[in-house]
Amino acid sequence: MKDLKFYLNKALKNHFALGAFNFCNMESLQAIVNASLKTKSPAIISVSESALSYMGEDFVMALAKTAKKQNPALFLHLDHGKSYEICKKAVDLGFDSVMIDASALDFKENIKLTKKVALYAHKKGVLVEGEIGQIKGVEDNVKADQNIYTSPQEACEFARETGVDMLAVAIGTSHGVNKYSKNPTLRMDILTEIERLLPSLPLVLHGASTVDERLVETFNNFGGQLSKAKGVSEELLIEAVTKHNVVKINTDTDIRLSFTSETRKVLEENKKEIDPRKYLGKGREKAEQILSAKIRNVLFSAGKK
């Protein structure tokens, strides 16, 4: 059976990326599953600590089991775990991979905590993602006021000391819907140097939603209030995937935005509607459409299942 490590290595060799798509309810997960089936793509289904708490462990595991039954090339991932305890819990629950995000700690403490998680997870056959540097913005329980770019030298030492299977790097992406005040740029030179030092290590981009202006327009036209919403350009993400070793790209904001903008539209146009299936179903369809396009045109993972 093809596991997550197989697909990470395949992506590294063939220059495509797995989408790590966050879900927080059944409909958002269905959108991910449907998009992955429609495009014949492997993908990572991610939950944050807050999403795990919101849905409940039993519901998350049951939903993930159902998703994997439909597409065996889906892998359950803990996004931005902040402690050893939450990562251990995810490992014990049966997650395929966990991220220990100790990037806010001192470098040596980051290494110490990440290594502790890796030692436990690897005994259970679970992959581990660590992070060096800090990514600006707010997402669930993750908050940083500024970007602290990843040091390639520190990344090399970190990978060697911790044994992580994936490394999240900070090169100018940002969490949340208001990512930039001007046109974004990404530090591809940092990627190049990390790849020189760590040529076989899968790299990860967080905060990489594109924040489609058409979705923002729909959101605002139907009662929303999003100003200065701006994401990462598809061109920059494509460069990171096709010319570098980025094989996992996280997407959360785009799912939330597509789902919510369409839900707002349905409720505004049908003011007497009280059936959640009617408006959540439309939100699910829009999220599926956005994810399918991302898989095909940015990640290039379509047909790689």
For each residue, the residues with C-beta under 8 A, 3 or more apart:
1: 72
2: 6 7 72 73
3: 6 7 75 96
4: 7 8 44 75 96 97 127
5: 8 9 127 165
6: 2 3 9 10
7: 2 3 4 10 11 18 42 73 75 304
8: 4 5 11 12 18 127 165 166 202 247 248
9: 5 6 12 13 202
10: 6 7 13 14 304
11: 7 8 14 15 16 17 18 202 247 248 301 304
12: 8 9 15 200 202 245 247
13: 9 10
14: 10 11 304
15: 11 12 241 242 243 300
16: 11 241 247 299 300 301 304
17: 11 241 246 247 248 249 299 300 301
18: 7 8 11 42 43 44 247 248 249 299 301
19: 41 43 44 249 251 291 294 295 299 301
20: 43 44 46 77 79 204 248 249 250 251
21: 32 43 44 45 46 251 252 255 291
22: 28 46 47 48 51 79 250 251 252 255
23: 28 29 32 45 46 47 51 63 255
24: 28 47 48 51 54 55
25: 28 29 55
26: 29 30 63
27: 30 31 259 280 281 283 284 287
28: 22 23 24 25 31 32 255 259 284 287
29: 23 25 26 32 33 45 63 64 67
30: 26 27 33 34 284 288
31: 27 28 34 35 255 259 284 285 287 288 291
32: 21 23 28 29 35 36 43 45 67 74 255 287 288 291
33: 29 30 36 37 45 67 70 71 74
34: 30 31 37 38 284 288
35: 31 32 38 39 41 43 288 291 292 295
36: 32 33 39 40 41 42 43 71 73 74 295 305
37: 33 34 40 70 71
38: 34 35 288 292
39: 35 36 292 295 296 301 302 303
40: 36 37 302 303 304 305
41: 19 35 36 73 295 299 301 302 303 304 305
42: 7 18 36 73 74 75 301 304 305
43: 18 19 20 21 32 35 36 71 73 74 75 295 301
44: 4 18 19 20 21 74 75 76 77 96 97 248
45: 21 23 29 32 33 64 67 74 75 76 77
46: 20 21 22 23 76 77 78 79 250 252
47: 22 23 24 51 52 55 60 76 77 78 79
48: 22 24 51 52 78 79 80 139 140 141 142
49: 52 53 78 80 81 82 86 140 141
50: 53 54 140 141
51: 22 23 24 47 48 54 55 60 140
52: 47 48 49 55 56 57 60 78 90
53: 49 50 56
54: 24 50 51
55: 24 25 47 51 52 59 60 63
56: 52 53 59 60
57: 52 60 61 89 93
58: 61 62
59: 55 56 62 63
60: 47 51 52 55 56 57 63 64 76 93
61: 57 58 64 65 93 94
62: 58 59 65 66
63: 23 26 29 55 59 60 66 67
64: 29 45 60 61 67 68 74 76
65: 61 62 68 69
66: 62 63 69 70
67: 29 32 33 45 63 64 70 71 74
68: 64 65 71 72 74 76
69: 65 66 72
70: 33 37 66 67 74
71: 33 36 37 43 67 68 74 305
72: 1 2 68 69
73: 2 7 36 41 42 43 305
74: 32 33 36 42 43 44 45 64 67 68 70 71
75: 3 4 7 42 43 44 45 96 97
76: 44 45 46 47 60 64 68 94 95 96 97
77: 20 44 45 46 47 95 96 97 98 99 129
78: 46 47 48 49 52 81 86 87 90 95 97 98 99
79: 20 22 46 47 48 99 250 252
80: 48 49 99 101 139 140 141 142
81: 49 78 86 87 90 98 99 100 101 117
82: 49 86 100 101 102 141
83: 86 87
84: 87 88 100 113 116 117 120
85: 88 89
86: 49 78 81 82 83 89 90
87: 78 81 83 84 90 91 98 99 100 117 120 121 128
88: 84 85 91 92 117 120
89: 57 85 86 92 93
90: 52 78 81 86 87 93 95 98 126
91: 87 88 95 98 120 121 124 126
92: 88 89 124
93: 57 60 61 89 90
94: 61 76
95: 76 77 78 90 91 98 126
96: 3 4 44 75 76 77 126 127
97: 4 44 75 76 77 78 126 127 128 129 165 166
98: 77 78 81 87 90 91 95 117 121 126 127 128 129
99: 77 78 79 80 81 87 128 129 130 131 166 168
100: 81 82 84 87 113 114 117 118 128 129 130
101: 80 81 82 104 130 131 142 168
102: 82 105 109 110 113 114 130 131
103: 110 131 132 133 134 135 168 170
104: 101 134 144
105: 102 109 110 113
106: 109 110
107: 110 111 154 158
108: 111 112
109: 102 105 106 112 113
110: 102 103 105 106 107 113 114 130 131 132 158
111: 107 108 114 115 157 158 161 162
112: 108 109 115 116
113: 84 100 102 105 109 110 116 117
114: 100 102 110 111 117 118 128 130 158 162 164
115: 111 112 118 119 161 162 163
116: 84 112 113 119 120
117: 81 84 87 88 98 100 113 114 120 121 128
118: 100 114 115 121 122 128 130 162 163 164
119: 115 116 122 123 163
120: 84 87 88 91 116 117 123 124
121: 87 91 98 117 118 124 126 127 128
122: 118 119 125 126 128 163
123: 119 120
124: 91 92 120 121
125: 122
126: 90 91 95 96 97 98 121 122
127: 4 5 8 96 97 98 121 165 166
128: 87 97 98 99 100 114 117 118 121 122 162 163 164 165 166
129: 77 97 98 99 100 164 165 166 167 168 204 248
130: 99 100 101 102 110 114 118 158 162 164 166 167 168
131: 99 101 102 103 110 135 167 168 169 170 206
132: 103 110 150 151 154 155 158 167 168 169 170
133: 103 147 148 149 150 151 169 170
134: 103 104 144 146 147 148 170
135: 103 131 142 144 147 168 170 173 174 175 206 207
136: 144 145 146 147 174 175 207
137: 142 143 144 174 175 176 178 179 207
138: 142 143 175 176
139: 48 80 142 175 176 207 252 253
140: 48 49 50 51 80
141: 48 49 50 80 82
142: 48 80 101 135 137 138 139 175
143: 137 138
144: 104 134 135 136 137 147 148 175
145: 136
146: 134 136
147: 133 134 135 136 144 170 172 174
148: 133 134 144 170
149: 133 170 171 172 187 190
150: 132 133 154 155 169 170 171 190 194
151: 132 133 154 155
152: 155 156 190 193 194 196 197
153: 156 157 197
154: 107 132 150 151 157 158
155: 132 150 151 152 158 159 167 169 194 197 198
156: 152 153 159 160 194 197 198
157: 111 153 154 160 161
158: 107 110 111 114 130 132 154 155 161 162 164 167
159: 155 156 162 163 164 167 198 201
160: 156 157
161: 111 115 157 158
162: 111 114 115 118 128 130 158 159
163: 115 118 119 122 128 159
164: 114 118 128 129 130 158 159 167 201
165: 5 8 97 127 128 129 202
166: 8 97 99 127 128 129 130 201 202 203 204 247 248
167: 129 130 131 132 155 158 159 164 194 198 201 202 203 204
168: 99 101 103 129 130 131 132 135 203 204 205 206
169: 131 132 133 150 155 190 191 194 203 204 205
170: 103 131 132 133 134 135 147 148 149 150 173
171: 149 150 186 187 188 190 191 205
172: 147 149 184 185 186 187
173: 135 170 179 184 186 205 206 207 208 232
174: 135 136 137 147 179 180 184 207 232
175: 135 136 137 138 139 142 144 179 206 207 253
176: 137 138 139 179 207 253
177: 209 211 226 229 231 253 256 257
178: 137 226 227 228 229 230
179: 137 173 174 175 176 184 207 209 211 230 231 232
180: 174 183 184 230 231
181: 228 230
182:
183: 180 233
184: 172 173 174 179 180 230 231 232 233 236
185: 172 236
186: 171 172 173 232 236 239 240
187: 149 171 172 190 191
188: 171 191 192 239 240 243 244
189: 192 193
190: 149 150 152 169 171 187 193 194
191: 169 171 187 188 194 195 203 240 244 245 246
192: 188 189 195 196 244
193: 152 189 190 196 197
194: 150 152 155 156 167 169 190 191 197 198 201 203 245
195: 191 192 198 199 203 244 245
196: 152 192 193 199
197: 152 153 155 156 193 194
198: 155 156 159 167 194 195 201
199: 195 196 245
200: 12
201: 159 164 166 167 194 198 245
202: 8 9 11 12 165 166 167 245 247 248
203: 166 167 168 169 191 194 195 244 245 246 247 248
204: 20 129 166 167 168 169 246 247 248 249 250
205: 168 169 171 173 208 237 240 246 248 249 250
206: 131 135 168 173 175 250
207: 135 136 137 139 173 174 175 176 179 232 250
208: 173 205 232 237 249 250 251
209: 177 179 231 232 251 252 253 254 257
210: 231 232 233 234 237 254 294 298
211: 177 179 215 216 229 230 231 232 253 254 257
212: 215 216 231 254 257 258 290
213: 216 217 229
214: 217 218
215: 211 212 218 219 254 257 258 261 290
216: 211 212 213 219 220 226 229 257 261
217: 213 214 220 221
218: 214 215 221 222 261 262 264 265
219: 215 216 222 224 226 257 260 261 264
220: 216 217 224 225 226
221: 217 218 224 265
222: 218 219 261 264 265 267 268 269
223: 264 268
224: 219 220 221 260 261 264
225: 220
226: 177 178 216 219 220 229
227: 178
228: 178 181
229: 177 178 211 213 216 226
230: 178 179 180 181 184 211
231: 177 179 180 184 209 210 211 212 253 254
232: 173 174 179 184 186 207 208 209 210 211 236 237
233: 183 184 210 236 237
234: 210 237 238 297 298
235: 238 239
236: 184 185 186 232 233 239 240
237: 205 208 210 232 233 234 240 241 249 298
238: 234 235 241 242 298
239: 186 188 235 236 242 243 244
240: 186 188 191 205 236 237 243 244 246 249
241: 15 16 17 237 238 244 246 247 249 298 299 300
242: 15 238 239 300
243: 15 188 239 240
244: 188 191 192 195 203 239 240 241
245: 12 191 194 195 199 201 202 203
246: 17 191 203 204 205 240 241 249
247: 8 11 12 16 17 18 166 202 203 204 241
248: 8 11 17 18 20 44 129 166 202 203 204 205
249: 17 18 19 20 204 205 208 237 240 241 246 298 299
250: 20 22 46 79 204 205 206 207 208
251: 19 20 21 22 208 209 254 255 291 294
252: 21 22 46 79 139 209 255 256
253: 139 175 176 177 209 211 231 256 257
254: 209 210 211 212 215 231 251 257 258 290 291 294
255: 21 22 23 28 31 32 251 252 258 259 287 290 291
256: 177 252 253 259 260
257: 177 209 211 212 215 216 219 253 254 260 261
258: 212 215 254 255 261 262 283 286 287 289 290
259: 27 28 31 255 256 262 263 283 284 286 287
260: 219 224 256 257 263 264 283
261: 215 216 218 219 222 224 257 258 264 265 286
262: 218 258 259 265 266 282 283 285 286 287
263: 259 260 266 267 279 280 282 283
264: 218 219 222 223 224 260 261 267 268
265: 218 221 222 261 262 268 269 282
266: 262 263 269 270 273 278 279 282 283
267: 222 263 264 270 271 273 279
268: 222 223 264 265 271
269: 222 265 266
270: 266 267 273 278 279
271: 267 268
272:
273: 266 267 270 278 279
274:
275: 278 279
276: 279 280
277: 280 281
278: 266 270 273 275 281 282
279: 263 266 267 270 273 275 276 282 283
280: 27 263 276 277 283 284
281: 27 277 278 284 285
282: 262 263 265 266 278 279 285 286
283: 27 258 259 260 262 263 266 279 280 286 287
284: 27 28 30 31 34 259 280 281 287 288
285: 31 262 281 282 288 289
286: 258 259 261 262 282 283 289 290
287: 27 28 31 32 255 258 259 262 283 284 290 291
288: 30 31 32 34 35 38 284 285 291 292
289: 258 285 286 292 293
290: 212 215 254 255 258 286 287 293 294
291: 19 21 31 32 35 251 254 255 287 288 294 295
292: 35 38 39 288 289 295 296
293: 289 290 296 297 298
294: 19 210 251 254 290 291 297 298 299
295: 19 35 36 39 41 43 291 292 298 299 301 302
296: 39 292 293 299 300 302
297: 234 293 294 300
298: 210 234 237 238 241 249 293 294 295
299: 16 17 18 19 41 241 249 294 295 296 302
300: 15 16 17 241 242 296 297 304
301: 11 16 17 18 19 39 41 42 43 295 304
302: 39 40 41 295 296 299
303: 39 40 41
304: 7 10 11 14 16 40 41 42 300 301
305: 36 40 41 42 71 73
